[in-house]
Amino acid sequence: MYTSILFAVVLALLFEDSSADRLVAAGVGTCVRKRAYGIITMRRWECDIMGGRWNGNPSSWTGCHLDWCQITHSGRVASGIVWAVCEYDDQTAKTGRTYGIVSMERFECDRLNGKYNGNPKDHQWISCHLFWCKFSGADKKHIEGIVPSSVGQCSGPKVAYGIIHMKQRECSVLRGKWNGNPRANDWTACHLDWCVTINCEPRDEWKDIQICSNKASTASSKCSIQYTVGTSRTKGSSSTTSHSLSVTVEHSVGVELEGLFSASTKVGITTGFSWSKTNSNSATFSKSTQRSIEVKVPPKTAVRVQQVVGYCGNYQVDTVHYRIVDF
C-alpha cells in the first residue's frame, strides 16, 4: 500500500515538473511556485505597476527585477496579477498594458508584432519592444499570451527564442541556455523558448447558421448558405480572424486549442461531436475561411441549419459539422 502511494506521489511530482517551465512574470513575492528571479528592461513606472524592483533611482528605463512563476496544471498561479507578452493583435493596443524589452532576433520580433529601432537584418539580435498584458493569477485558465518556457518544451511550435537575465543556477533549473561558462550565482543572459499559451476551458454548442423558410410555396426550393470554418479570436463585441497572425503564431494557437478540445471531457456531450477526431480535419483549427452549402427545403416547411461551434477563452472554433432540423 505504502509503495503504491509513494509511486503515485513520485509520478505526480514528475508530471508537475514536466511542464514546470512555462512561466509568467509577477510581482516580487507573489508566486505560488517561483521558478526564477529575472530581469527585463522597461520604464521604472511600468516596472512599479508590475510589482518589480530595480537598483538605484532610475528616472526612465531600467532593469526590472520580477519573479517568474510556473503556470501550474491547475489552480492559483500567484496571489496577484501576472503578466505575459500580449498576443499578436493586442500589440497594437496600449490600454491596460506595460511595455518591456526582450532580446531576440529581428524576424522573431516581427513574428510577435514587436517594435525595434533602426533597420536590423532578419537574424540580427535586437531589443524587441513588446506590450505585456495582465491577467488574474487566481487560476491558469485566465492566462493567454506569449510566455517563456524551457528550451524545446513548447507544446506547439515555438514563436521566439529570447532572453531573460537571471542567475545561472536558475537558468539551469529552467533548462535554458547561456553563453560562456558563468558560475552558479553569476547573472547571465538566459535563452528560453517563447510559446503561445492558452489555458481556457473549452465548451461547445449547436449554433444557428441560418433559417430557411419555404412555407409560402407549394414546391420545393433551394436555400444557399454561407458559413465559416476555422478559428477566430474574439475580444468583447469585436472579432478578429487569424488572417492577421503570422503563420507560426497561427499554427501554434491551433495546436494549443486542438489539444485542449481533444483532452476535454466536457465538450461533445450536448452536440455529440467528437473533438478528438478532428486531426484529419485541419481546417477546424486553422485560419477562418468561408464555405457554402445548398439546402433543399420541402414545400410548406422551414428548416434551421446549425453548426457545432466551440469556445475557449477569447477563441471561437467553427467546425465543419452541421445539421438540418425542422423549424
C-alpha positions in Angstrom: 0.0 0.0 0.0 2.7 2.4 1.0 4.7 1.5 -2.1 1.7 2.4 -4.3 1.2 5.7 -2.5 4.9 6.6 -2.9 4.8 5.7 -6.6 1.8 7.9 -7.1 3.5 10.8 -5.3 6.6 10.4 -7.5 4.5 10.3 -10.6 2.7 13.5 -9.6 5.9 15.3 -8.9 7.4 14.2 -12.3 4.2 15.3 -14.1 4.3 18.7 -12.3 7.9 19.1 -13.3 7.3 18.2 -16.9 5.6 21.5 -17.7 7.2 23.4 -14.8 8.9 25.7 -17.1 6.2 27.7 -18.7 6.4 31.0 -16.9 4.6 34.3 -16.3 6.0 37.4 -14.8 4.7 38.6 -11.4 5.4 41.0 -8.7 8.1 40.1 -6.3 6.9 37.7 -3.6 3.6 36.8 -5.2 4.3 33.4 -7.0 2.7 30.2 -5.8 5.6 28.4 -7.3 8.5 30.7 -8.1 10.9 29.4 -10.7 13.3 32.3 -11.1 14.0 35.9 -10.3 14.8 37.6 -13.6 15.3 40.9 -15.3 13.7 42.6 -18.4 14.2 46.2 -19.4 11.3 48.6 -19.0 10.5 52.1 -17.7 10.6 52.4 -14.0 6.9 53.4 -13.5 5.8 50.4 -15.5 8.1 48.1 -13.5 6.3 49.5 -10.4 2.9 48.6 -11.9 4.1 45.0 -12.4 5.3 44.8 -8.8 9.0 44.7 -9.8 12.2 46.0 -8.2 15.2 48.0 -9.5 18.6 49.2 -8.5 19.3 52.8 -7.7 17.0 55.7 -8.5 16.4 55.5 -12.3 14.3 58.2 -13.9 13.3 56.2 -17.0 14.4 52.8 -18.5 15.8 50.3 -16.0 16.4 46.6 -15.4 13.1 45.5 -13.8 13.5 42.6 -11.4 10.5 40.3 -11.4 9.5 36.9 -10.1 8.8 34.3 -12.7 6.0 31.9 -11.7 5.3 28.4 -13.0 2.0 28.1 -14.9 0.7 25.1 -12.8 -1.6 22.4 -14.2 -4.5 23.8 -12.2 -5.3 26.3 -9.5 -3.7 29.6 -8.5 -0.5 30.8 -10.1 0.1 33.9 -8.0 -1.6 35.9 -5.2 -1.9 38.9 -7.5 -1.6 39.9 -11.2 0.6 38.0 -13.6 1.9 39.2 -16.9 2.5 37.6 -20.4 3.6 39.1 -23.7 0.4 40.3 -25.4 -0.8 38.2 -28.4 -0.1 39.5 -31.9 -3.2 41.6 -32.4 -3.0 43.1 -28.9 0.4 44.5 -29.6 -1.3 47.4 -31.4 -3.5 48.4 -28.4 -1.8 50.2 -25.5 -4.6 50.4 -22.8 -4.0 48.4 -19.7 -0.6 47.2 -20.8 3.0 47.7 -19.9 5.9 48.0 -22.3 9.1 46.0 -21.9 12.1 44.7 -23.9 13.2 41.2 -24.7 16.3 40.5 -26.7 15.7 38.2 -29.7 16.3 38.0 -33.5 14.6 40.6 -35.6 12.5 38.2 -37.6 11.0 36.7 -34.4 10.3 40.2 -33.1 8.4 40.8 -36.4 6.5 37.5 -35.8 5.3 38.8 -32.4 4.4 42.2 -33.9 7.0 43.9 -31.7 8.9 47.1 -32.4 12.6 48.0 -32.6 14.9 50.8 -33.6 16.6 51.1 -37.0 16.6 48.6 -39.8 18.4 45.5 -38.5 18.8 42.3 -40.6 16.4 39.4 -40.1 18.7 37.3 -38.0 20.4 40.1 -36.1 19.8 40.1 -32.3 17.9 43.2 -31.2 16.0 44.8 -28.4 12.4 43.8 -29.2 9.9 46.2 -27.6 6.7 44.3 -26.6 3.5 45.1 -24.8 2.7 42.9 -21.7 -0.9 42.0 -20.8 -2.1 41.4 -17.3 -4.1 38.5 -16.1 -5.5 37.3 -12.8 -3.1 34.9 -11.1 -6.1 33.2 -9.4 -6.3 30.4 -12.0 -4.2 29.4 -15.0 -7.4 29.4 -17.2 -7.3 33.2 -17.2 -3.9 33.4 -18.8 -3.4 33.8 -22.6 -0.4 35.2 -24.4 3.3 34.5 -25.2 5.3 33.2 -22.3 8.9 31.9 -21.8 9.5 28.2 -21.5 12.3 25.7 -21.2 14.0 25.1 -24.5 12.2 22.5 -26.5 9.2 22.4 -24.2 6.6 24.3 -26.2 3.6 22.1 -26.9 3.3 23.6 -30.4 5.9 25.3 -32.5 7.9 28.0 -30.6 7.3 31.5 -31.7 10.5 33.1 -30.5 13.8 32.4 -28.7 14.6 35.3 -26.4 16.5 36.3 -23.3 15.7 37.0 -19.6 18.6 37.9 -17.4 18.9 35.7 -14.3 21.4 33.7 -12.2 22.9 30.8 -14.0 21.7 28.3 -11.4 18.1 29.4 -12.1 18.6 29.3 -15.8 19.9 25.8 -15.4 16.9 24.6 -13.5 14.7 26.0 -16.2 16.7 24.1 -18.8 17.6 27.4 -20.5 20.8 28.1 -22.5 23.6 30.6 -21.9 26.9 31.7 -23.4 30.3 31.1 -21.8 30.9 29.4 -18.5 29.2 31.5 -15.8 29.2 30.2 -12.2 26.0 29.3 -10.4 25.4 32.7 -8.8 26.6 34.7 -11.8 24.0 36.7 -13.6 23.7 35.6 -17.2 21.5 36.1 -20.4 19.3 33.1 -20.1 18.0 32.0 -23.5 14.5 30.5 -23.4 11.8 29.5 -25.9 8.7 31.7 -26.1 5.4 29.9 -26.7 1.8 30.7 -27.2 -0.1 29.6 -24.1 -3.9 29.2 -23.9 -5.4 27.9 -20.6 -9.1 28.2 -21.1 -11.9 25.7 -20.5 -13.4 24.5 -23.8 -17.2 24.3 -24.3 -19.3 23.8 -27.4 -22.9 24.2 -28.7 -25.1 24.0 -31.7 -25.3 27.4 -33.2 -27.8 28.6 -35.8 -26.3 29.5 -39.1 -29.5 30.3 -41.0 -33.2 29.6 -41.1 -34.6 28.7 -44.5 -38.3 29.2 -44.9 -40.4 27.8 -47.8 -43.8 27.9 -46.0 -45.4 30.1 -48.7 -44.6 27.8 -51.6 -46.2 24.5 -52.8 -43.0 23.4 -54.4 -39.5 22.6 -53.0 -36.9 25.3 -53.0 -33.2 25.6 -52.6 -31.6 27.7 -49.9 -27.9 28.9 -50.3 -26.0 29.3 -47.1 -22.6 30.9 -46.3 -20.8 29.7 -43.2 -17.4 30.0 -41.5 -15.0 27.1 -40.7 -11.8 27.7 -38.7 -10.5 29.5 -35.7 -11.1 33.2 -34.8 -10.2 35.3 -31.9 -12.9 37.4 -30.1 -12.5 40.4 -27.8 -15.7 41.8 -26.4 -18.0 42.6 -29.3 -15.3 42.6 -31.9 -13.9 39.5 -33.7 -10.6 39.0 -35.4 -9.9 36.1 -37.7 -6.5 34.5 -37.7 -5.6 36.0 -41.1 -3.6 38.8 -39.4 -1.5 36.4 -37.4 1.9 35.3 -38.6 1.9 31.7 -39.9 3.9 30.3 -37.0 1.8 32.0 -34.3 -1.4 31.0 -36.0 -0.3 27.3 -36.2 0.8 27.3 -32.6 -2.6 28.7 -31.5 -4.3 25.9 -33.5 -2.1 23.2 -31.9 -2.8 24.5 -28.4 -6.6 24.7 -29.0 -6.7 21.3 -30.6 -5.0 19.8 -27.6 -7.4 21.5 -25.2 -10.5 20.4 -27.0 -9.3 16.9 -27.6 -8.4 16.4 -23.9 -11.6 17.9 -22.5 -14.3 15.7 -21.1 -16.9 18.5 -21.2 -17.2 19.1 -24.9 -19.3 16.9 -27.2 -21.8 16.0 -24.5 -24.7 18.0 -25.9 -23.5 18.2 -29.5 -22.4 14.7 -30.0 -19.3 16.0 -31.8 -16.1 14.1 -31.3 -13.4 16.7 -31.0 -10.7 14.1 -30.6 -11.2 13.0 -34.2 -10.5 16.4 -35.8 -6.9 15.6 -36.5 -7.9 14.6 -40.0 -9.6 17.9 -40.5 -7.0 20.6 -40.1 -9.4 23.3 -41.3 -11.2 23.4 -37.9 -8.1 24.7 -36.1 -6.7 26.8 -39.0 -7.5 30.4 -40.1 -11.2 31.1 -40.7 -12.4 30.5 -44.3 -15.9 30.9 -45.9 -17.8 27.9 -47.2 -21.2 27.5 -48.8 -23.8 24.8 -48.9 -27.2 24.4 -50.6 -30.1 23.0 -48.7 -33.3 21.6 -50.2 -36.4 22.8 -48.4 -39.7 20.9 -48.9 -42.9 22.9 -49.6 -44.8 24.5 -46.8 -41.9 24.0 -44.4 -39.0 25.8 -42.8 -35.7 24.3 -41.6 -33.0 25.5 -39.2 -29.3 25.0 -40.2 -27.0 24.6 -37.2 -23.2 24.2 -36.8 -21.1 22.8 -33.9 -19.1 25.8 -32.6 -16.5 25.6 -29.8 -15.5 28.4 -27.4 -12.4 28.7 -25.3 -11.4 32.0 -23.7 -11.1 34.6 -26.4 -11.2 32.0 -29.2 -14.1 30.6 -31.3 -13.7 27.4 -33.3 -16.3 26.9 -36.1 -16.3 23.2 -37.1 -17.2 21.7 -40.5 -20.0 19.7 -38.7 -23.6 21.0 -39.4 -27.1 19.6 -39.2 -30.6 20.5 -40.6 -33.5 20.4 -38.2 -37.2 21.3 -38.5 -38.1 24.8 -37.6 
